[in-house]
Amino acid sequence: MFPFWNYSCYDHNTVSPKAHKERKLKFMKWIRDDLETRLAGINAAISTLESQLDREEVN
């Protein structure tokens, strides 16, 4: 489902430049949201590991 910008079947005559930019913007926002979700998971894992290491140092 990757929308290739220069896809060979993409007819530049039927799609306006504005529609093309809107599609590209929508896709980039989707990528950003996906990366934010992944980053939140990584941050949670880091936080958990740091907490575990802190507890091990106390014991």
PDB file with one MODEL, atoms N, CA, C and O in Angstrom:
MODEL        1
ATOM      1  N   MET A   1       0.823  -1.191   0.000  1.00  0.00           N
ATOM      2  CA  MET A   1       0.000   0.000   0.000  1.00  0.00           C
ATOM      3  C   MET A   1       0.867   1.254   0.000  1.00  0.00           C
ATOM      4  O   MET A   1       0.427   2.325   0.417  1.00  0.00           O
ATOM      5  N   PHE A   2       2.049   1.115  -0.451  1.00  0.00           N
ATOM      6  CA  PHE A   2       2.971   2.253  -0.511  1.00  0.00           C
ATOM      7  C   PHE A   2       2.643   3.094  -1.739  1.00  0.00           C
ATOM      8  O   PHE A   2       2.748   2.601  -2.862  1.00  0.00           O
ATOM      9  N   PRO A   3       2.248   4.350  -1.551  1.00  0.00           N
ATOM     10  CA  PRO A   3       1.907   5.170  -2.717  1.00  0.00           C
ATOM     11  C   PRO A   3       3.149   5.771  -3.360  1.00  0.00           C
ATOM     12  O   PRO A   3       3.679   6.783  -2.901  1.00  0.00           O
ATOM     13  N   PHE A   4       3.588   5.146  -4.402  1.00  0.00           N
ATOM     14  CA  PHE A   4       4.792   5.634  -5.068  1.00  0.00           C
ATOM     15  C   PHE A   4       4.488   6.939  -5.789  1.00  0.00           C
ATOM     16  O   PHE A   4       3.487   7.056  -6.496  1.00  0.00           O
ATOM     17  N   TRP A   5       5.359   7.905  -5.602  1.00  0.00           N
ATOM     18  CA  TRP A   5       5.110   9.226  -6.173  1.00  0.00           C
ATOM     19  C   TRP A   5       5.184   9.203  -7.695  1.00  0.00           C
ATOM     20  O   TRP A   5       4.408   9.882  -8.366  1.00  0.00           O
ATOM     21  N   ASN A   6       6.104   8.434  -8.234  1.00  0.00           N
ATOM     22  CA  ASN A   6       6.291   8.421  -9.688  1.00  0.00           C
ATOM     23  C   ASN A   6       5.899   7.065 -10.274  1.00  0.00           C
ATOM     24  O   ASN A   6       6.583   6.538 -11.151  1.00  0.00           O
ATOM     25  N   TYR A   7       4.827   6.526  -9.798  1.00  0.00           N
ATOM     26  CA  TYR A   7       4.349   5.224 -10.263  1.00  0.00           C
ATOM     27  C   TYR A   7       4.047   5.305 -11.762  1.00  0.00           C
ATOM     28  O   TYR A   7       3.474   6.293 -12.222  1.00  0.00           O
ATOM     29  N   SER A   8       4.423   4.288 -12.518  1.00  0.00           N
ATOM     30  CA  SER A   8       4.305   4.357 -13.970  1.00  0.00           C
ATOM     31  C   SER A   8       2.861   4.454 -14.447  1.00  0.00           C
ATOM     32  O   SER A   8       2.614   5.007 -15.518  1.00  0.00           O
ATOM     33  N   CYS A   9       1.901   3.934 -13.687  1.00  0.00           N
ATOM     34  CA  CYS A   9       0.495   4.005 -14.078  1.00  0.00           C
ATOM     35  C   CYS A   9      -0.156   5.312 -13.632  1.00  0.00           C
ATOM     36  O   CYS A   9      -1.327   5.558 -13.921  1.00  0.00           O
ATOM     37  N   TYR A  10       0.586   6.124 -12.947  1.00  0.00           N
ATOM     38  CA  TYR A  10       0.071   7.380 -12.412  1.00  0.00           C
ATOM     39  C   TYR A  10      -0.072   8.373 -13.554  1.00  0.00           C
ATOM     40  O   TYR A  10       0.919   8.782 -14.159  1.00  0.00           O
ATOM     41  N   ASP A  11      -1.303   8.757 -13.845  1.00  0.00           N
ATOM     42  CA  ASP A  11      -1.564   9.670 -14.961  1.00  0.00           C
ATOM     43  C   ASP A  11      -1.557  11.101 -14.458  1.00  0.00           C
ATOM     44  O   ASP A  11      -2.493  11.531 -13.783  1.00  0.00           O
ATOM     45  N   HIS A  12      -0.516  11.834 -14.781  1.00  0.00           N
ATOM     46  CA  HIS A  12      -0.366  13.207 -14.307  1.00  0.00           C
ATOM     47  C   HIS A  12      -1.421  14.142 -14.895  1.00  0.00           C
ATOM     48  O   HIS A  12      -1.661  15.221 -14.353  1.00  0.00           O
ATOM     49  N   ASN A  13      -2.047  13.743 -15.989  1.00  0.00           N
ATOM     50  CA  ASN A  13      -3.045  14.595 -16.618  1.00  0.00           C
ATOM     51  C   ASN A  13      -4.391  14.537 -15.900  1.00  0.00           C
ATOM     52  O   ASN A  13      -5.171  15.485 -15.990  1.00  0.00           O
ATOM     53  N   THR A  14      -4.680  13.454 -15.194  1.00  0.00           N
ATOM     54  CA  THR A  14      -5.983  13.320 -14.544  1.00  0.00           C
ATOM     55  C   THR A  14      -5.938  13.703 -13.065  1.00  0.00           C
ATOM     56  O   THR A  14      -6.986  13.915 -12.455  1.00  0.00           O
ATOM     57  N   VAL A  15      -4.768  13.792 -12.491  1.00  0.00           N
ATOM     58  CA  VAL A  15      -4.636  14.135 -11.070  1.00  0.00           C
ATOM     59  C   VAL A  15      -3.996  15.518 -10.969  1.00  0.00           C
ATOM     60  O   VAL A  15      -2.923  15.765 -11.520  1.00  0.00           O
ATOM     61  N   SER A  16      -4.668  16.401 -10.265  1.00  0.00           N
ATOM     62  CA  SER A  16      -4.144  17.758 -10.135  1.00  0.00           C
ATOM     63  C   SER A  16      -2.923  17.781  -9.225  1.00  0.00           C
ATOM     64  O   SER A  16      -2.752  16.899  -8.383  1.00  0.00           O
ATOM     65  N   PRO A  17      -2.088  18.776  -9.392  1.00  0.00           N
ATOM     66  CA  PRO A  17      -0.926  18.901  -8.503  1.00  0.00           C
ATOM     67  C   PRO A  17      -1.343  19.012  -7.032  1.00  0.00           C
ATOM     68  O   PRO A  17      -0.665  18.491  -6.146  1.00  0.00           O
ATOM     69  N   LYS A  18      -2.457  19.691  -6.785  1.00  0.00           N
ATOM     70  CA  LYS A  18      -2.943  19.817  -5.410  1.00  0.00           C
ATOM     71  C   LYS A  18      -3.333  18.453  -4.846  1.00  0.00           C
ATOM     72  O   LYS A  18      -2.995  18.137  -3.705  1.00  0.00           O
ATOM     73  N   ALA A  19      -4.038  17.645  -5.631  1.00  0.00           N
ATOM     74  CA  ALA A  19      -4.440  16.314  -5.175  1.00  0.00           C
ATOM     75  C   ALA A  19      -3.217  15.443  -4.911  1.00  0.00           C
ATOM     76  O   ALA A  19      -3.190  14.667  -3.956  1.00  0.00           O
ATOM     77  N   HIS A  20      -2.207  15.581  -5.764  1.00  0.00           N
ATOM     78  CA  HIS A  20      -0.965  14.826  -5.587  1.00  0.00           C
ATOM     79  C   HIS A  20      -0.286  15.220  -4.267  1.00  0.00           C
ATOM     80  O   HIS A  20       0.167  14.357  -3.516  1.00  0.00           O
ATOM     81  N   LYS A  21      -0.221  16.522  -3.994  1.00  0.00           N
ATOM     82  CA  LYS A  21       0.406  17.001  -2.768  1.00  0.00           C
ATOM     83  C   LYS A  21      -0.394  16.586  -1.541  1.00  0.00           C
ATOM     84  O   LYS A  21       0.182  16.250  -0.507  1.00  0.00           O
ATOM     85  N   GLU A  22      -1.723  16.610  -1.652  1.00  0.00           N
ATOM     86  CA  GLU A  22      -2.567  16.184  -0.526  1.00  0.00           C
ATOM     87  C   GLU A  22      -2.358  14.704  -0.221  1.00  0.00           C
ATOM     88  O   GLU A  22      -2.305  14.301   0.941  1.00  0.00           O
ATOM     89  N   ARG A  23      -2.241  13.898  -1.278  1.00  0.00           N
ATOM     90  CA  ARG A  23      -1.995  12.462  -1.087  1.00  0.00           C
ATOM     91  C   ARG A  23      -0.634  12.234  -0.434  1.00  0.00           C
ATOM     92  O   ARG A  23      -0.498  11.409   0.470  1.00  0.00           O
ATOM     93  N   LYS A  24       0.361  12.968  -0.899  1.00  0.00           N
ATOM     94  CA  LYS A  24       1.709  12.850  -0.341  1.00  0.00           C
ATOM     95  C   LYS A  24       1.723  13.275   1.124  1.00  0.00           C
ATOM     96  O   LYS A  24       2.351  12.621   1.957  1.00  0.00           O
ATOM     97  N   LEU A  25       1.021  14.387   1.444  1.00  0.00           N
ATOM     98  CA  LEU A  25       0.943  14.867   2.822  1.00  0.00           C
ATOM     99  C   LEU A  25       0.264  13.839   3.729  1.00  0.00           C
ATOM    100  O   LEU A  25       0.728  13.578   4.839  1.00  0.00           O
ATOM    101  N   LYS A  26      -0.822  13.266   3.253  1.00  0.00           N
ATOM    102  CA  LYS A  26      -1.541  12.246   4.032  1.00  0.00           C
ATOM    103  C   LYS A  26      -0.628  11.061   4.324  1.00  0.00           C
ATOM    104  O   LYS A  26      -0.611  10.548   5.442  1.00  0.00           O
ATOM    105  N   PHE A  27       0.129  10.628   3.321  1.00  0.00           N
ATOM    106  CA  PHE A  27       1.045   9.508   3.506  1.00  0.00           C
ATOM    107  C   PHE A  27       2.148   9.847   4.499  1.00  0.00           C
ATOM    108  O   PHE A  27       2.482   9.027   5.354  1.00  0.00           O
ATOM    109  N   MET A  28       2.718  11.046   4.397  1.00  0.00           N
ATOM    110  CA  MET A  28       3.788  11.446   5.315  1.00  0.00           C
ATOM    111  C   MET A  28       3.284  11.545   6.749  1.00  0.00           C
ATOM    112  O   MET A  28       4.004  11.200   7.685  1.00  0.00           O
ATOM    113  N   LYS A  29       2.056  12.013   6.926  1.00  0.00           N
ATOM    114  CA  LYS A  29       1.475  12.060   8.277  1.00  0.00           C
ATOM    115  C   LYS A  29       1.258  10.658   8.816  1.00  0.00           C
ATOM    116  O   LYS A  29       1.426  10.412  10.010  1.00  0.00           O
ATOM    117  N   TRP A  30       0.882   9.734   7.929  1.00  0.00           N
ATOM    118  CA  TRP A  30       0.714   8.342   8.354  1.00  0.00           C
ATOM    119  C   TRP A  30       2.064   7.769   8.807  1.00  0.00           C
ATOM    120  O   TRP A  30       2.140   7.074   9.820  1.00  0.00           O
ATOM    121  N   ILE A  31       3.126   8.065   8.049  1.00  0.00           N
ATOM    122  CA  ILE A  31       4.466   7.602   8.428  1.00  0.00           C
ATOM    123  C   ILE A  31       4.847   8.183   9.792  1.00  0.00           C
ATOM    124  O   ILE A  31       5.336   7.462  10.661  1.00  0.00           O
ATOM    125  N   ARG A  32       4.619   9.501   9.979  1.00  0.00           N
ATOM    126  CA  ARG A  32       4.954  10.149  11.245  1.00  0.00           C
ATOM    127  C   ARG A  32       4.207   9.510  12.411  1.00  0.00           C
ATOM    128  O   ARG A  32       4.800   9.246  13.456  1.00  0.00           O
ATOM    129  N   ASP A  33       2.908   9.262  12.240  1.00  0.00           N
ATOM    130  CA  ASP A  33       2.119   8.649  13.307  1.00  0.00           C
ATOM    131  C   ASP A  33       2.629   7.257  13.638  1.00  0.00           C
ATOM    132  O   ASP A  33       2.688   6.872  14.805  1.00  0.00           O
ATOM    133  N   ASP A  34       2.998   6.501  12.606  1.00  0.00           N
ATOM    134  CA  ASP A  34       3.539   5.161  12.828  1.00  0.00           C
ATOM    135  C   ASP A  34       4.858   5.232  13.581  1.00  0.00           C
ATOM    136  O   ASP A  34       5.091   4.442  14.496  1.00  0.00           O
ATOM    137  N   LEU A  35       5.719   6.161  13.210  1.00  0.00           N
ATOM    138  CA  LEU A  35       7.005   6.303  13.887  1.00  0.00           C
ATOM    139  C   LEU A  35       6.834   6.762  15.332  1.00  0.00           C
ATOM    140  O   LEU A  35       7.568   6.325  16.218  1.00  0.00           O
ATOM    141  N   GLU A  36       5.855   7.651  15.567  1.00  0.00           N
ATOM    142  CA  GLU A  36       5.594   8.091  16.938  1.00  0.00           C
ATOM    143  C   GLU A  36       5.142   6.922  17.805  1.00  0.00           C
ATOM    144  O   GLU A  36       5.530   6.824  18.969  1.00  0.00           O
ATOM    145  N   THR A  37       4.324   6.036  17.243  1.00  0.00           N
ATOM    146  CA  THR A  37       3.874   4.856  17.976  1.00  0.00           C
ATOM    147  C   THR A  37       5.049   3.948  18.311  1.00  0.00           C
ATOM    148  O   THR A  37       5.173   3.469  19.438  1.00  0.00           O
ATOM    149  N   ARG A  38       5.902   3.717  17.333  1.00  0.00           N
ATOM    150  CA  ARG A  38       7.075   2.869  17.562  1.00  0.00           C
ATOM    151  C   ARG A  38       8.009   3.498  18.596  1.00  0.00           C
ATOM    152  O   ARG A  38       8.536   2.804  19.465  1.00  0.00           O
ATOM    153  N   LEU A  39       8.211   4.811  18.499  1.00  0.00           N
ATOM    154  CA  LEU A  39       9.089   5.504  19.436  1.00  0.00           C
ATOM    155  C   LEU A  39       8.532   5.416  20.863  1.00  0.00           C
ATOM    156  O   LEU A  39       9.290   5.238  21.816  1.00  0.00           O
ATOM    157  N   ALA A  40       7.226   5.538  21.005  1.00  0.00           N
ATOM    158  CA  ALA A  40       6.618   5.423  22.335  1.00  0.00           C
ATOM    159  C   ALA A  40       6.879   4.033  22.919  1.00  0.00           C
ATOM    160  O   ALA A  40       7.148   3.905  24.114  1.00  0.00           O
ATOM    161  N   GLY A  41       6.802   3.011  22.101  1.00  0.00           N
ATOM    162  CA  GLY A  41       7.091   1.657  22.565  1.00  0.00           C
ATOM    163  C   GLY A  41       8.541   1.491  22.977  1.00  0.00           C
ATOM    164  O   GLY A  41       8.833   0.865  23.996  1.00  0.00           O
ATOM    165  N   ILE A  42       9.441   2.043  22.199  1.00  0.00           N
ATOM    166  CA  ILE A  42      10.869   1.968  22.521  1.00  0.00           C
ATOM    167  C   ILE A  42      11.160   2.730  23.812  1.00  0.00           C
ATOM    168  O   ILE A  42      11.913   2.251  24.661  1.00  0.00           O
ATOM    169  N   ASN A  43      10.565   3.915  23.963  1.00  0.00           N
ATOM    170  CA  ASN A  43      10.761   4.694  25.188  1.00  0.00           C
ATOM    171  C   ASN A  43      10.249   3.942  26.407  1.00  0.00           C
ATOM    172  O   ASN A  43      10.871   3.986  27.469  1.00  0.00           O
ATOM    173  N   ALA A  44       9.124   3.255  26.265  1.00  0.00           N
ATOM    174  CA  ALA A  44       8.588   2.470  27.373  1.00  0.00           C
ATOM    175  C   ALA A  44       9.527   1.318  27.723  1.00  0.00           C
ATOM    176  O   ALA A  44       9.749   1.035  28.901  1.00  0.00           O
ATOM    177  N   ALA A  45      10.074   0.661  26.719  1.00  0.00           N
ATOM    178  CA  ALA A  45      11.006  -0.440  26.970  1.00  0.00           C
ATOM    179  C   ALA A  45      12.268   0.070  27.652  1.00  0.00           C
ATOM    180  O   ALA A  45      12.772  -0.571  28.574  1.00  0.00           O
ATOM    181  N   ILE A  46      12.779   1.200  27.216  1.00  0.00           N
ATOM    182  CA  ILE A  46      13.965   1.792  27.845  1.00  0.00           C
ATOM    183  C   ILE A  46      13.679   2.134  29.294  1.00  0.00           C
ATOM    184  O   ILE A  46      14.489   1.848  30.176  1.00  0.00           O
ATOM    185  N   SER A  47      12.536   2.742  29.541  1.00  0.00           N
ATOM    186  CA  SER A  47      12.163   3.116  30.900  1.00  0.00           C
ATOM    187  C   SER A  47      12.054   1.892  31.801  1.00  0.00           C
ATOM    188  O   SER A  47      12.499   1.916  32.949  1.00  0.00           O
ATOM    189  N   THR A  48      11.464   0.831  31.282  1.00  0.00           N
ATOM    190  CA  THR A  48      11.336  -0.406  32.057  1.00  0.00           C
ATOM    191  C   THR A  48      12.705  -0.981  32.398  1.00  0.00           C
ATOM    192  O   THR A  48      12.952  -1.379  33.537  1.00  0.00           O
ATOM    193  N   LEU A  49      13.586  -1.022  31.418  1.00  0.00           N
ATOM    194  CA  LEU A  49      14.926  -1.563  31.666  1.00  0.00           C
ATOM    195  C   LEU A  49      15.702  -0.716  32.665  1.00  0.00           C
ATOM    196  O   LEU A  49      16.408  -1.249  33.521  1.00  0.00           O
ATOM    197  N   GLU A  50      15.571   0.603  32.553  1.00  0.00           N
ATOM    198  CA  GLU A  50      16.244   1.471  33.513  1.00  0.00           C
ATOM    199  C   GLU A  50      15.712   1.245  34.924  1.00  0.00           C
ATOM    200  O   GLU A  50      16.484   1.233  35.883  1.00  0.00           O
ATOM    201  N   SER A  51      14.407   1.068  35.059  1.00  0.00           N
ATOM    202  CA  SER A  51      13.822   0.789  36.376  1.00  0.00           C
ATOM    203  C   SER A  51      14.339  -0.537  36.928  1.00  0.00           C
ATOM    204  O   SER A  51      14.672  -0.638  38.108  1.00  0.00           O
ATOM    205  N   GLN A  52      14.403  -1.529  36.086  1.00  0.00           N
ATOM    206  CA  GLN A  52      14.903  -2.836  36.522  1.00  0.00           C
ATOM    207  C   GLN A  52      16.359  -2.730  36.968  1.00  0.00           C
ATOM    208  O   GLN A  52      16.733  -3.325  37.979  1.00  0.00           O
ATOM    209  N   LEU A  53      17.181  -1.991  36.240  1.00  0.00           N
ATOM    210  CA  LEU A  53      18.595  -1.841  36.604  1.00  0.00           C
ATOM    211  C   LEU A  53      18.720  -1.077  37.929  1.00  0.00           C
ATOM    212  O   LEU A  53      19.560  -1.407  38.766  1.00  0.00           O
ATOM    213  N   ASP A  54      17.877  -0.056  38.109  1.00  0.00           N
ATOM    214  CA  ASP A  54      17.903   0.696  39.370  1.00  0.00           C
ATOM    215  C   ASP A  54      17.547  -0.199  40.544  1.00  0.00           C
ATOM    216  O   ASP A  54      18.167  -0.109  41.605  1.00  0.00           O
ATOM    217  N   ARG A  55      16.555  -1.061  40.364  1.00  0.00           N
ATOM    218  CA  ARG A  55      16.157  -1.976  41.446  1.00  0.00           C
ATOM    219  C   ARG A  55      17.258  -2.978  41.750  1.00  0.00           C
ATOM    220  O   ARG A  55      17.473  -3.333  42.909  1.00  0.00           O
ATOM    221  N   GLU A  56      17.957  -3.437  40.714  1.00  0.00           N
ATOM    222  CA  GLU A  56      19.043  -4.398  40.926  1.00  0.00           C
ATOM    223  C   GLU A  56      20.199  -3.749  41.663  1.00  0.00           C
ATOM    224  O   GLU A  56      20.871  -4.409  42.456  1.00  0.00           O
ATOM    225  N   GLU A  57      20.441  -2.487  41.422  1.00  0.00           N
ATOM    226  CA  GLU A  57      21.527  -1.785  42.115  1.00  0.00           C
ATOM    227  C   GLU A  57      21.216  -1.615  43.599  1.00  0.00           C
ATOM    228  O   GLU A  57      22.121  -1.641  44.433  1.00  0.00           O
ATOM    229  N   VAL A  58      19.936  -1.443  43.929  1.00  0.00           N
ATOM    230  CA  VAL A  58      19.529  -1.268  45.335  1.00  0.00           C
ATOM    231  C   VAL A  58      19.692  -2.586  46.090  1.00  0.00           C
ATOM    232  O   VAL A  58      20.081  -2.586  47.258  1.00  0.00           O
ATOM    233  N   ASN A  59      19.400  -3.696  45.437  1.00  0.00           N
ATOM    234  CA  ASN A  59      19.482  -5.019  46.099  1.00  0.00           C
ATOM    235  C   ASN A  59      20.889  -5.448  46.203  1.00  0.00           C
ATOM    236  O   ASN A  59      21.168  -6.527  46.726  1.00  0.00           O
TER     237      ASN A  59
ENDMDL
END
